[in-house]
């Protein structure tokens, strides 16, 4: 039996996250899910509650026991990017990263069967993949007025993850997806098509020019042990919590996959590249990364800037088929116009975020 299968419960079938489309933040989970989660983790239904936090690629719920916040339960979109084996692989990498010095991570909670990935069946008998992690008390960095002081840490942690990834021996059966250009902005990207955003012809043309310029840089980048590997792919303020004692903890690994290591720079600035404070964050990230891994070459700066432009359009596509409440209102309403601004800036100076 592979290491992946040891953390799995059983396979799932493919259905849609629309099962949660009518839920708003704070609403209780459907009873079939609540009952199944309690069964998987051996919880008393009389003292347990399970309320929606958000719906994105997955649905996440707050687990309370006797009124106290105890955990977060994530329900994977059935069939999403690899299914239960990919979720099990995510947990294996997360557990391995706990050995990295100076980095704080969420802790997954095993089911009563000893697996980390369980299956809950809905009223139609479809199995949904679920995991549970211990609750982390604190404030999400995204909700803070100025997350800039923490970007040095984010950059340093990315560098440590990359060093770990280059040397980690993956368990037999390990399965995670790629973040290649086609997965980001191709004809059938993993998320939505940026071309479907609310842009006029001139704006769309400007974004296309910037995208082709960026893709030309990235496609010429060799894939070697130093440039390509397993990354977090979403290490940004919405996935980091600051505790009351100042401790930072990374809480989400569901986008982890194979890509250019410098894509972690691009993902750290997701949705905010157009904001006036973005250059300060970008430079703080670089400062933290280089303190761990040494200075970037000019070519590396070009690659990370190109990936940032691609990521911007990738996430513009993401907004075309995700719930509006998945982003703060200030960002949700400015993604299209902000992407045009980023494209114009990139065409004028590819390193604009870093200068």
Order of alpha helices (4+ residues) and beta strands (2+ residues): alpha-alpha-beta-beta-beta-alpha-beta-beta-beta-alpha-alpha-alpha-beta-beta-beta-beta-alpha-alpha-alpha-alpha-alpha
